[in-house]
Amino acid sequence: MIDIVLVSTPIATPNGVPPAGIFSLRSSLEKNGFTVVCIDGNKFNSTIEIQIEIDKYEFKWLGISILTDRQIKQGLEIGAEYDNVIYGGPPVNWRWDDPDFIPKGHHYIKGEGEVAIVEFLKGNLKYPGIDGTDPIEIKDLNNLPPPDYSGHNYNTLILTGSRGCVRRCNFCNVYEIWKTFRYVDGEVLAKQMIEIVGSNKKKQIFFSDSLINGSDKHFKKMCNYLIENNHKIPWRAQFIIRKKPQDYFDMVAKAGAVSLHIGIESVSEKIRYDMNKRITDIDMYDNIDGLLKAGIPKLVLMFIVGYHTETEDDFNQTLYFMNRYKDHSNKILLSPSLMSFISGTPIQRETEYNLYWFTHKDSTLPIRIKRYLKFLYWSEYFKYLSDAVLDVRINQAKELVSENEWNDLYQQSITEAKHQLSVI
């Protein structure tokens, strides 16, 4: 009998990218002598198909990993058919303490799971984080083994170099989940990359960190180890903007970075400061220019459209930003999101607004949708977005209003977007 089957709930991820949590838990469990099977929910089309796969195994416990609020319903549906269930993942931290939320007899782990789940399987139900007790953080991430992907074929392997964040953006809940910013020693991390890639040099590493360079000292240590030992492993990560010289960006490129995700959020410096994302315009442009000059193949710039203090003048700076980098659209991908609240964030706790509506005259839902549609139209015009991504984003916005209102908003947005392009 298998000790535990670990299942990840489906979430939209690029093809060939594994769920991070279950394979990290597998490593810790196997290190302590437990038998584990991992099931990637993304490989199935429905909850029923996932349950059919689960039922192929005889097991003591079923562990269900839920990444975001959007997967809560499906995670509970998967677990509803079983008595021996334990849940984990970020939403568990703020939703599972309600005694009526999950079936009686089911268990859950709050906070980091690598140590807690081992203690749970040992029968230590009083360990911090289990069934509503306050969790404790793992102090030394260097003691955790890298995720074990054996038996599974992925083009990209997820690795974690740090937990927490050095920023305190008020739309984000990362520093609520991980109170303390901790990191793996840079040389240890480089060696983990080499270990999990093995002899297949075509595989990529995707770092799950909020910021791969949150600890600049250990990020440089990782990069220099890879460079000095001639390990050409392609990797992708989220990257923080800091004031840096050109040789820093050159180091990042030489170390194997093929794609960096950067949270710009807004072209307006004022709005970034309102978000508590204190990045100056000078540093923003210096980083983008420096990374392009270094030859990083792809920069994914993330934006939030419709922050509640955003005005039309703030938003319109976006068009001039897109025009500035139009000759680099083959290397820049824009990733916009329409502002919404995430559970456990400062802005969600501190405002009286609900999930989608703002009451300020400059930030009603129709106004924000119009800005979002203009952002998408301009992105397509300058070739920062593919048609497939564009269609998905448009359909997501369309679900927020009635069909009649949508038709009016869409026509108005496209008309305004075309006019602004004509006078830029």
C-alpha positions in Angstrom: 0.0 0.0 0.0 1.3 3.5 -0.9 1.6 5.9 2.0 0.2 8.9 0.1 -1.0 9.9 -3.3 -0.3 13.6 -4.0 -2.6 15.4 -6.5 -2.3 18.9 -7.9 -5.5 20.7 -9.0 -5.5 21.8 -12.6 -4.3 25.3 -13.3 -3.6 27.0 -16.6 0.2 26.6 -17.1 2.4 26.5 -20.3 2.7 23.1 -21.9 5.2 20.8 -20.2 5.4 22.8 -16.9 4.8 20.7 -13.8 3.0 21.8 -10.6 5.7 22.8 -8.1 4.3 21.6 -4.8 3.7 17.9 -5.1 7.1 17.1 -6.4 8.8 19.0 -3.6 6.7 17.2 -1.1 7.6 13.9 -2.7 11.3 14.5 -2.2 10.9 15.3 1.5 8.6 12.3 2.1 10.8 9.8 0.2 13.8 11.1 2.1 12.0 10.0 5.3 11.1 6.6 4.0 7.5 7.1 2.8 6.1 5.9 -0.5 4.6 8.5 -2.8 2.7 8.7 -6.1 2.3 12.1 -7.8 -0.7 12.9 -10.1 -0.5 16.1 -12.2 -4.1 17.4 -12.5 -3.2 19.3 -15.6 -2.9 16.1 -17.5 -6.7 15.3 -17.2 -9.8 16.9 -18.6 -12.1 16.7 -15.6 -12.4 15.9 -11.9 -13.9 12.5 -12.7 -10.8 11.6 -14.8 -8.5 12.7 -11.9 -10.5 10.5 -9.5 -10.3 7.5 -11.9 -6.5 7.9 -11.9 -6.5 8.2 -8.1 -8.5 5.0 -7.8 -5.8 3.0 -9.6 -3.8 3.1 -6.4 -4.3 1.6 -2.9 -3.2 4.3 -0.5 -3.3 5.4 3.2 -3.7 9.1 2.4 -4.7 11.4 -0.4 -3.0 14.8 -0.5 -4.6 17.6 -2.5 -2.5 20.6 -3.5 -4.5 23.8 -4.3 -2.5 26.7 -5.7 -5.0 29.6 -5.9 -8.6 30.5 -5.0 -9.7 29.5 -8.4 -8.9 25.9 -7.8 -10.6 25.6 -4.4 -13.9 24.3 -5.8 -12.2 21.6 -7.9 -9.9 20.6 -5.0 -12.9 20.0 -2.7 -14.7 18.1 -5.5 -11.8 15.8 -5.9 -11.6 15.2 -2.1 -15.3 14.7 -1.6 -15.2 11.1 -2.7 -12.6 10.1 -0.1 -12.3 9.9 3.7 -8.6 10.0 4.1 -7.7 13.4 2.7 -5.3 16.2 3.6 -5.2 19.6 1.8 -2.4 22.1 1.4 -1.6 25.2 -0.6 -1.9 29.0 -0.2 -5.8 29.2 0.0 -5.7 26.8 2.9 -4.1 29.5 5.0 -7.2 31.7 5.0 -10.2 29.5 4.1 -9.9 26.1 5.8 -10.2 27.2 9.5 -14.0 27.3 9.1 -15.1 24.0 10.5 -17.9 23.7 8.0 -15.7 24.4 5.0 -14.3 20.8 4.5 -15.9 17.4 5.3 -15.5 16.1 8.8 -12.5 14.0 9.2 -10.5 15.7 6.4 -7.2 17.4 7.5 -5.2 20.3 6.2 -1.8 21.9 6.5 -1.2 25.6 6.7 2.1 27.2 5.7 5.0 25.2 4.3 4.3 21.5 3.9 7.7 19.7 3.5 8.2 19.1 7.2 4.6 19.2 8.3 3.4 16.5 6.0 6.2 14.2 7.1 5.1 14.7 10.7 1.5 14.1 9.7 2.3 10.7 8.2 4.2 9.9 11.3 1.0 10.5 13.3 2.1 13.7 14.9 -1.1 15.7 14.4 0.0 18.4 16.9 2.9 19.6 14.7 2.5 23.3 13.9 0.4 24.0 10.8 -1.7 20.9 11.0 -5.5 21.3 11.3 -5.5 25.0 12.1 -2.6 25.4 14.4 -0.2 28.2 13.6 2.5 27.1 11.2 6.2 27.7 11.5 8.6 28.5 8.7 11.4 26.2 7.6 14.4 28.2 8.7 17.1 26.7 6.5 16.0 25.9 2.9 19.4 24.4 2.2 18.3 21.3 4.1 15.4 20.6 1.7 16.1 18.2 -1.2 15.3 19.4 -4.7 12.0 18.3 -6.2 11.9 14.7 -7.6 10.5 14.5 -11.1 11.6 10.9 -11.8 9.0 9.0 -13.8 7.5 12.1 -15.2 8.5 13.8 -18.5 8.4 17.6 -18.5 10.2 20.1 -20.8 10.5 22.5 -17.9 11.4 21.7 -14.3 10.4 23.9 -11.5 12.9 24.8 -8.7 12.6 27.1 -5.8 15.5 29.3 -4.8 13.8 31.5 -2.2 10.5 32.0 -0.3 8.8 35.2 0.6 9.5 38.6 -0.9 11.6 41.6 -0.2 8.8 43.8 -1.5 5.5 44.7 0.1 3.2 45.4 -2.8 -0.3 45.9 -1.4 -2.0 43.9 -4.2 0.0 40.8 -3.4 -0.3 38.1 -0.7 3.2 36.5 -1.0 4.6 38.1 2.2 1.4 37.1 4.0 2.0 33.4 3.1 5.8 33.5 3.8 6.4 36.1 6.6 10.2 35.9 6.3 12.3 36.1 3.1 14.6 33.1 3.0 16.8 31.8 0.3 18.9 28.8 -0.8 22.7 29.4 -0.9 23.6 30.4 -4.5 26.1 27.6 -5.0 23.7 25.0 -3.6 21.0 26.2 -5.9 23.2 26.0 -8.9 24.1 22.4 -8.0 20.4 21.6 -7.6 19.8 22.9 -11.1 22.6 20.7 -12.5 21.2 17.7 -10.5 17.6 17.8 -11.6 18.4 18.6 -15.3 20.9 15.7 -15.4 22.3 14.8 -18.8 19.3 16.4 -20.7 20.6 19.8 -21.4 17.5 20.7 -23.4 15.4 20.9 -20.3 14.7 24.4 -18.8 14.6 25.4 -15.2 11.7 27.6 -14.2 12.2 29.3 -10.8 9.0 29.5 -8.7 10.5 32.3 -6.6 8.6 35.6 -6.3 12.0 37.2 -7.1 15.1 35.1 -8.2 17.3 38.1 -7.3 15.6 38.9 -4.0 19.0 38.1 -2.3 21.3 39.8 -4.7 24.4 38.2 -3.1 23.2 34.6 -3.6 21.7 35.3 -7.0 25.2 36.5 -8.2 26.7 33.5 -6.5 24.4 31.2 -8.5 25.1 32.9 -11.8 28.9 33.0 -11.3 29.0 29.3 -10.4 27.1 28.4 -13.6 29.4 30.7 -15.7 32.7 29.6 -14.1 31.8 25.9 -14.4 30.5 26.3 -18.0 27.0 24.9 -17.2 24.7 26.1 -20.0 21.3 25.5 -18.4 18.5 27.7 -19.7 16.3 29.1 -17.0 13.4 31.5 -16.5 12.4 33.5 -13.4 10.7 36.5 -11.9 13.2 39.4 -11.7 13.2 42.4 -9.4 14.2 45.9 -10.7 17.1 47.5 -8.9 19.7 50.1 -9.9 22.4 48.0 -11.5 25.3 48.5 -14.0 25.4 46.9 -17.4 27.9 44.2 -16.4 25.2 42.9 -14.0 22.7 42.3 -16.8 25.5 40.8 -18.9 26.1 38.3 -16.0 22.5 37.3 -16.0 22.6 36.6 -19.7 25.8 34.6 -19.5 24.4 32.5 -16.7 21.6 31.1 -18.9 18.6 33.4 -18.4 16.3 32.9 -21.4 13.2 34.6 -20.0 12.7 37.1 -17.2 9.3 38.0 -15.8 9.3 41.6 -14.5 6.4 43.2 -12.5 6.2 46.7 -14.1 2.5 46.9 -13.0 2.1 50.4 -14.3 4.1 52.7 -16.5 3.1 55.6 -14.2 5.6 56.0 -11.4 2.9 57.5 -9.2 0.7 54.4 -9.5 3.6 52.1 -8.7 4.3 54.1 -5.6 0.5 53.9 -4.7 0.9 50.1 -5.0 3.9 50.3 -2.6 6.1 49.1 -5.5 8.8 51.7 -5.2 10.5 51.5 -8.6 11.5 54.8 -10.2 11.1 55.5 -13.9 14.9 55.8 -14.3 15.5 52.3 -12.8 12.6 50.8 -14.7 13.9 51.9 -18.1 17.6 51.3 -17.2 16.7 47.6 -16.4 14.7 47.0 -19.5 17.3 48.6 -21.7 20.2 46.8 -19.9 18.6 43.4 -20.2 17.8 43.9 -23.9 21.3 45.0 -24.5 22.7 42.0 -22.7 20.8 39.8 -25.1 18.1 38.2 -22.9 15.9 36.4 -25.4 12.6 37.3 -23.8 11.3 39.8 -21.3 7.8 39.2 -20.0 6.5 42.5 -18.6 3.5 42.2 -16.2 1.0 44.9 -15.9 -2.1 45.6 -13.7 -4.7 47.7 -15.5 -7.3 49.6 -13.5 -5.6 50.1 -10.1 -8.2 52.0 -8.1 -6.1 55.3 -8.0 -5.3 55.1 -11.7 -6.5 58.1 -13.8 -6.8 58.3 -17.6 -3.6 60.3 -17.7 -1.8 57.6 -15.7 -3.1 54.9 -18.0 -2.3 56.7 -21.3 1.4 56.6 -20.4 1.2 52.9 -21.4 0.8 53.8 -25.1 4.0 55.8 -25.1 5.8 52.9 -23.4 4.7 50.5 -26.1 5.7 52.9 -28.8 9.2 53.3 -27.2 9.9 49.6 -27.4 8.1 48.7 -30.6 11.4 47.7 -32.3 11.9 45.1 -29.6 8.5 43.5 -29.7 10.1 40.2 -30.8 11.8 40.1 -27.4 9.1 41.7 -25.2 5.9 40.0 -24.2 3.3 42.1 -22.3 1.2 40.3 -19.7 -1.7 42.5 -18.5 -4.3 41.7 -15.8 -7.4 43.6 -14.9 -7.1 44.7 -11.3 -9.0 42.4 -8.9 -8.6 41.5 -5.2 -6.6 38.5 -4.1 -7.5 37.0 -0.7 -5.1 37.9 2.1 -3.7 41.0 0.5 -3.5 44.4 2.3 -5.7 46.1 -0.3 -8.3 43.4 0.1 -8.4 43.8 3.8 -8.2 47.6 4.0 -10.8 48.7 1.4 -14.6 48.4 1.4 -14.6 47.6 -2.3 -15.7 44.1 -3.4 -13.9 41.8 -5.9 -14.5 43.7 -9.1 -16.2 47.0 -8.5 -14.6 50.4 -7.5 -16.7 53.4 -6.7 -14.3 56.2 -7.7 -15.4 58.0 -10.8 -12.1 57.3 -12.6 -12.2 53.6 -11.7 -15.6 52.1 -12.2 -15.7 48.7 -13.8 -16.7 50.0 -17.3 -13.8 52.5 -17.3 -11.4 49.8 -16.2 -12.6 47.4 -18.9 -12.2 50.0 -21.5 -8.6 50.6 -20.5 -7.9 46.9 -20.5 -9.3 46.5 -24.0 -7.3 49.5 -25.2 -4.2 47.9 -23.6 -4.9 44.7 -25.5 -5.6 46.5 -28.8 -2.3 48.4 -28.6 -0.4 45.3 -27.6 -1.7 43.5 -30.7 -0.9 46.5 -32.9 2.7 46.6 -31.7 2.9 42.8 -31.8 3.5 42.4 -28.0 0.7 39.7 -27.8 -0.2 36.7 -29.8 -3.7 36.3 -31.2 -4.3 33.3 -29.0 -3.5 35.1 -25.8 -5.5 38.1 -26.9 -8.6 36.1 -27.4 -8.3 34.5 -23.9 -7.9 37.9 -22.3 -10.8 39.5 -24.1 -13.1 36.6 -23.2 -12.1 36.9 -19.5 -13.1 40.6 -19.5 -16.3 39.9 -21.4 -17.6 37.7 -18.6 -17.7 40.7 -16.2 -20.6 42.6 -17.8 -23.8 42.0 -19.7 -23.7 41.4 -23.5 -25.3 44.7 -24.4 -22.9 46.6 -22.1 -20.0 44.6 -23.5 -20.8 45.5 -27.1 -20.9 49.2 -26.3 -17.7 49.1 -24.2 -15.9 47.2 -26.9 -16.8 49.6 -29.7 -15.9 52.6 -27.6 -12.6 51.1 -26.6 -11.5 50.2 -30.1 -12.5 53.6 -31.5 -10.6 55.5 -28.7 -7.5 53.2 -29.1 -7.4 53.7 -32.8 -7.6 57.5 -32.4 -4.8 57.6 -29.8 -2.6 55.5 -32.1 -3.2 58.0 -34.9 -1.9 61.0 -33.0 1.0 59.4 -31.1 
